[in-house]
Amino acid sequence: MTASVARTLPADPTECARLLAEAARDRRTVRICGSGTKSYLGNVEATDIELGTGRLAGVIDHVPADLTVTLGAGTRMADVAAALARAGQFLPLDPPHSDGATVGGVIAANSNGFWRARYGGVRDLLIGTRTALADGTIARAGGLVVKNVAGYDLDKVLVGSFGTLGVIVEATLKILPLPEKSDGFVARFERSADAFGVADAAVRGASRVEACVVERSVDGAWRVAVQARGGGPAVERAVRDARREVASRRGHAAELADDIGRMRELPSRAIDGALVRVALPLAASTAFAESAVRLEGFATLVVDAASGVTRVHLIGDDDAVIRDAEALLLAARMVGGAGRIERRAEHLRARLSTWPNRPNGDFLMRRIKDAFDPAGVLEPGRSAFA
């Protein structure tokens, strides 16, 4: 992925900031790496230094009564889950690459899964950060409690910045008690209208489900996976109401195994062809999905029914994959959505850009980039603005 000539693992935030200052002074470009699960994101370029966050890991502070936890950026999400589970709590984020992804990488990539509609996304759960900047300083934003008004909301700028503004070295996030019950099912339909009808009813139900996902693969069937977690009566009602919708549309429901986890991990599996990610108005999801499955290179489609985030995996002839990917991005723009090429095979990188069109806010984001990293050494090519 890169041609980095030097690799470094700073032992603490101070050393990390010093290394960044030296790199900026010498005009040496820097790639930031946690566990490398999202190294495919962006139009990555060769760098002089690869800075790893593996030693900036661990639980720094955990206050169960306040429902907050402070973590080193290099902490793996699997380790976070294990540590919090011992206190009967959990971090309500379910990003792709769930086991290997690190806290800093999840924040920098704004990596959300299917729980966002129920618990909020990275931006909603992040309440404080410490960030090593290219001038050698360490910036603190937010605080250590859920309700705070400390300073500018720098946290929101860092979410989705892909490391182009600085290296997140520490983060404080909201957490929740573990739910007492979990239940769900996966249903199969022949028609897309039935699948999306059930999904829409599930996410709008009186008892909210935790995740609701529509999937279609080359086998021709439409699947809806529904999961509810929380208090016993609420879970029972949510699943019962959703099953009633399935029955009314003559679907076939089966026990939920690891279907939602498998659907969430599509980005980790889509190593060939191209993976297109779009965010759509909910009303446009059905028509977009129906057009996607008719494409020549179509392989798999996964839709978060609550947020409208849709991923389409395309495989086959290179020209067809590129043509289909561009058609999907255009279709998303025509209905008021937005998208990007989330992943593509290595040999397609030169022909298929992550952002074929400049995203909204380009001018303002470039000004922010220039203010944080005037030498332009952090993560060249990773973001649309870098």
Order of alpha helices (4+ residues) and beta strands (2+ residues): beta-alpha-beta-beta-beta-beta-alpha-beta-alpha-alpha-alpha-beta-beta-alpha-beta-beta-beta-alpha-beta-beta-alpha-beta-alpha-alpha-beta-alpha-beta-beta-alpha-beta-alpha
